[in-house]
Amino acid sequence: MTATPFNVHGTAIVLGTRGFLLVGPSGTGKSTLALTLMTQARLHGVYAALIGDDQVFVSVTGGQVIALGPESIHGLLEIRGAGIANVETIPSAVLHFALRPIRIEKADRLPPEEEVHWLSERMSLPLLRLPYGDGQDSFAILEHFLPQNSAFWG
């Protein structure tokens, strides 16, 4: 499709062997949820790293969606109200899913089935809505709702 990267508003992370693009409007908790997921993954012995926060360059190569973190913000994650955190970062990775942070008190009871997040008119990722907030174990929720053969470890 396209090998020319284009800028997407979102936060991209790797958990184990899977890449995730957190999407949604500014201020919806993408960066905070990314940090929470990376921390929880490490507590479960799963590799975790940031690709890029707030902006990510994406392209398709060999049928896979690739995320590339901008060099100017490499290693930096902004947590609204707290500041800029330095986190383990990798330069690029394959993306497998889009995640939409959902505050539990604002969540629909059931999300639409087989949702996708369109990155362009030809490029999409399967979308999972992920509740987060007080008392939520977002990592466990994500692990439970990943498709059966898409677990973090392969």
N, C-alpha and C positions, 0 to 999 in steps of 0.2 A: 504494500500500500504506500506508506510514506516513510522515507528514511530521514526526512528533514524534521528535526525536533521543533515543537512549538510549545509555548508557555501555557501552563494550566494552573489556575488558582487551587491549591490544595497542599496537603502534607503527605509525603510518601515515606513509608517505613518497610522494613523487612522483619518478619517474625519467622524464625526457623528458615525454611526454604521458600517462603511465600512472600510476595510483594503486595502491599496494600496502599491504595491512594485514598486518603481521607478527604471527603468532599463536602461542600456546603457553603453557605454564605459566611462572610466574615463575622467572627464573634460567636460561632456556634459550637466551639470547643474542639476543633480539629487538632490543634497542637497539644492541648491538655490531654485529650484522649490518646494521642500518639505516645506521649510521654508515659501515661498510665499503662498502656499496652506493652510498651518496651520494658518498663520496670517489672510488670507482672510476668512477662515472658521470661525474663532473666531469673526471677524467683522460682520459676518452674523448670529451669535448666534449658530454656530455649533461647537460641541466639536471637538478638534483636539489635537493629541499627536504624538510624535515620538516613534517608536519601536526600530529602529536601523539605524545608518548611516554608509554607506560604506560597511558594512558587516552585514548580517542577516542570522540566522540559520532558515531553513525551514524544515518542515516535514508534513506528512499527518496523521491526526488522525480523525477517524470517517468520512472519506470522505472529510474533510476540510483541506485546506492548512493553516498551522499555522506558523507564524513568531515569532521568539524569538530573542530579542536583546542581544548582548554580554554584559555581566556585566562590562567588562573592559572599555567600551565606553558608558555606560548608561548615558543618559542625555546630551550627547555631539553631536553637529552637526557642521561639518567643512564647512565653506563657503570660497571657493577658493578666495584668495586675501584679505579676510577680517579677517579670524581667526576662532577660535573655539567658538561656541555659546552654552550656557547652555539653554536647552529647556525642557518643560514638556515631560516626557517619561513614557511609560508603558512597562512592561516587555515582554508581548506577546499579540498577537491578531490573529484572523482569517484574511487571505488575500482573497479579492474578485476579484481584478483586478491588472494587471500590467500596469504601465504608462511609456511611452517613451517620455522624454522631446524632443521637436523639436523646434529649433530656427526658427522663422517664415520665415526668409529669406532663409532658407534651406529646407523648407517643400515642399513635393510633393503636388500638387493641391488636390488630393484625395488619402487617404491611402487605402491599400487593405481592403476588407470587411472581417469581422469575423476573425481578426488576433488573434493569441495566442502567448504567450511567454512561451517557454518550460523551466522548471526548471530542469527537468530530463527527461529521456525517457518515464516516466509514469506520470509526474506531469506537469500541465500547468495552466496558468491563462489567461482569456480573456485580450487582449492587446488593450489599447487605446493610440493613439498618442496625445500628449498634447502640443500645441504651447505655448511658453512663450517668454517673452522679453518685450521690450519697448512698452507700450500702450496695452498690452494684459491682460485681466482679466482671468487668467488661471482657477480660481475657477468657474467663470460663464461658461466658455467653458466646463469644466469637468462636471459640473452639467447638462448642456444641453445635453451632449453626453452620459451620463450614460444610460444604458438600462432603460426603463420606470419604471420597478418595482425594481430598484436598487438605489434609491435616498439615500442621506446621512443619512436620519433619519429612514430608516428601510425598 
